[in-house]
Amino acid sequence: MAAPRLYQYNVSIMQCKTGEIVVRKVEKEDAGWKAHFAAFYSDCGVKKLGRKAHAYFAAYCGEELAGHSVVYLEKGRWILDGLRVSPEYREMGIAKRLTEARIRHAVGLGAKEIWYPCDDGNLVTICCHLRYGFEKVCAPGEPHCTVATAHWYRLEVTPALFEKFPVLKP
Ligand SMILES: CC(C)(COP(=O)(O)OP(=O)(O)OC[C@H]1O[C@@H](n2cnc3c(N)ncnc32)[C@H](O)[C@@H]1OP(=O)(O)O)[C@@H](O)C(=O)NCCC(=O)NCCS
């Protein structure tokens, strides 16, 4: 039997009850993944991405979904969304790894900026976005927006970013 393909984003984090926690890109949005996805986000609305370019990144302990997130392209902007880690797997670095993987993915596809909508609550923002240098901004075309009312954060992709966080370089 052929050896399983190793994806560029496979990152082992630590041991868990059935092996290792691995962060990887979701390569197949098949029925099995859809069922996991629906259960994982059952108590909060998730946006349908339709035909937008996107990539899901997940953390697994064996077959179990420990964390999940998405990066998608909308109107020329790469946007991070849907970051969630199961309560029993929190504070192990999973959200950080999912964010780094998504930023790498978008940068690898040419992103010069990465965006994040801030309606997920402060913890998500504090844990996983501000640390990389995301700044609160008004989105293009938002009427009457001020920094106080803005609902977006933006990260500019610069050489300095890679110097500070080499892990973000694709
Ligand atoms: C916010 C969330 C994604 C963090 O996931 P996580 O895997 O525990 O985060 P990490 O372990 O990668 O932690 C990243 C950083 O945030 C900090 N952090 C994480 N949880 C924290 C908490 N509860 N309080 C304070 N700091 C916290 C960590 O210490 C770490 O910082 P450090 O590297 O400086 O030590 C997770 O708590 C979560 O999923 N919350 C619910 C979000 C949700 O349901 N949103 C709705 C989506 S539909």
The ligand as an SDF file (V2000), in Angstrom:
LIG
                    3D

 48 50  0  0  0  0  0  0  0  0999 V2000
   -9.7900   31.3140   21.6620 C   0  0  0  0  0  0  0  0  0  0  0  0
   -9.3920   29.8960   21.3100 C   0  0  0  0  0  0  0  0  0  0  0  0
   -9.4950   29.6780   19.8080 C   0  0  0  0  0  0  0  0  0  0  0  0
   -7.9270   29.6750   21.7940 C   0  0  0  0  0  0  0  0  0  0  0  0
   -7.5160   28.3910   21.3910 O   0  0  0  0  0  0  0  0  0  0  0  0
   -6.2540   27.6830   22.0610 P   0  0  0  0  0  0  0  0  0  0  0  0
   -5.8360   26.5380   21.2090 O   0  0  0  0  0  0  0  0  0  0  0  0
   -6.5410   27.4110   23.4800 O   0  0  0  0  0  0  0  0  0  0  0  0
   -5.1500   28.8520   21.9910 O   0  0  0  0  0  0  0  0  0  0  0  0
   -3.5790   28.6220   22.0660 P   0  0  0  0  0  0  0  0  0  0  0  0
   -3.2830   27.4920   23.0190 O   0  0  0  0  0  0  0  0  0  0  0  0
   -3.0160   28.5390   20.6990 O   0  0  0  0  0  0  0  0  0  0  0  0
   -3.1220   29.9470   22.7900 O   0  0  0  0  0  0  0  0  0  0  0  0
   -2.6270   31.0600   22.0910 C   0  0  0  0  0  0  0  0  0  0  0  0
   -2.2910   32.1470   23.1100 C   0  0  0  0  0  0  0  0  0  0  0  0
   -3.4710   32.6050   23.7570 O   0  0  0  0  0  0  0  0  0  0  0  0
   -3.3780   32.4180   25.1600 C   0  0  0  0  0  0  0  0  0  0  0  0
   -4.6770   31.9470   25.6510 N   0  0  0  0  0  0  0  0  0  0  0  0
   -5.3960   30.9160   25.1740 C   0  0  0  0  0  0  0  0  0  0  0  0
   -6.5280   30.7810   25.8980 N   0  0  0  0  0  0  0  0  0  0  0  0
   -6.4710   31.7390   26.8640 C   0  0  0  0  0  0  0  0  0  0  0  0
   -7.3310   32.0950   27.9290 C   0  0  0  0  0  0  0  0  0  0  0  0
   -8.4780   31.4300   28.1630 N   0  0  0  0  0  0  0  0  0  0  0  0
   -6.9900   33.1460   28.7130 N   0  0  0  0  0  0  0  0  0  0  0  0
   -5.8390   33.8340   28.4940 C   0  0  0  0  0  0  0  0  0  0  0  0
   -4.9690   33.5230   27.4880 N   0  0  0  0  0  0  0  0  0  0  0  0
   -5.2980   32.4880   26.6940 C   0  0  0  0  0  0  0  0  0  0  0  0
   -2.2980   31.3650   25.3460 C   0  0  0  0  0  0  0  0  0  0  0  0
   -1.6480   31.4860   26.5860 O   0  0  0  0  0  0  0  0  0  0  0  0
   -1.3700   31.6590   24.1950 C   0  0  0  0  0  0  0  0  0  0  0  0
   -0.5130   32.7400   24.4840 O   0  0  0  0  0  0  0  0  0  0  0  0
    1.0810   32.5320   24.6520 P   0  0  0  0  0  0  0  0  0  0  0  0
    1.5700   31.8640   23.3980 O   0  0  0  0  0  0  0  0  0  0  0  0
    1.5700   33.9240   24.8130 O   0  0  0  0  0  0  0  0  0  0  0  0
    1.2310   31.6550   25.8280 O   0  0  0  0  0  0  0  0  0  0  0  0
  -10.2880   28.8720   22.0820 C   0  0  0  0  0  0  0  0  0  0  0  0
  -10.3180   29.2480   23.4300 O   0  0  0  0  0  0  0  0  0  0  0  0
  -11.7000   28.8240   21.5320 C   0  0  0  0  0  0  0  0  0  0  0  0
  -11.9760   28.0820   20.6100 O   0  0  0  0  0  0  0  0  0  0  0  0
  -12.6280   29.5810   22.1230 N   0  0  0  0  0  0  0  0  0  0  0  0
  -14.0040   29.5810   21.6560 C   0  0  0  0  0  0  0  0  0  0  0  0
  -14.1250   30.3890   20.3760 C   0  0  0  0  0  0  0  0  0  0  0  0
  -15.4470   30.1550   19.7150 C   0  0  0  0  0  0  0  0  0  0  0  0
  -16.1520   29.2480   20.0300 O   0  0  0  0  0  0  0  0  0  0  0  0
  -15.7520   31.0220   18.7740 N   0  0  0  0  0  0  0  0  0  0  0  0
  -16.9530   30.8810   18.0170 C   0  0  0  0  0  0  0  0  0  0  0  0
  -16.5870   30.2580   16.6910 C   0  0  0  0  0  0  0  0  0  0  0  0
  -18.0210   29.7010   15.8520 S   0  0  0  0  0  0  0  0  0  0  0  0
  1  2  1  0
  2  3  1  0
  2  4  1  0
  2 36  1  0
  4  5  1  0
  5  6  1  0
  6  7  2  0
  6  8  1  0
  6  9  1  0
  9 10  1  0
 10 11  2  0
 10 12  1  0
 10 13  1  0
 13 14  1  0
 14 15  1  0
 15 16  1  0
 15 30  1  0
 16 17  1  0
 17 18  1  0
 17 28  1  0
 18 19  1  0
 18 27  1  0
 19 20  2  0
 20 21  1  0
 21 22  1  0
 21 27  2  0
 22 23  1  0
 22 24  2  0
 24 25  1  0
 25 26  2  0
 26 27  1  0
 28 29  1  0
 28 30  1  0
 30 31  1  0
 31 32  1  0
 32 33  2  0
 32 34  1  0
 32 35  1  0
 36 37  1  0
 36 38  1  0
 38 39  2  0
 38 40  1  0
 40 41  1  0
 41 42  1  0
 42 43  1  0
 43 44  2  0
 43 45  1  0
 45 46  1  0
 46 47  1  0
 47 48  1  0
M  END
$$$$
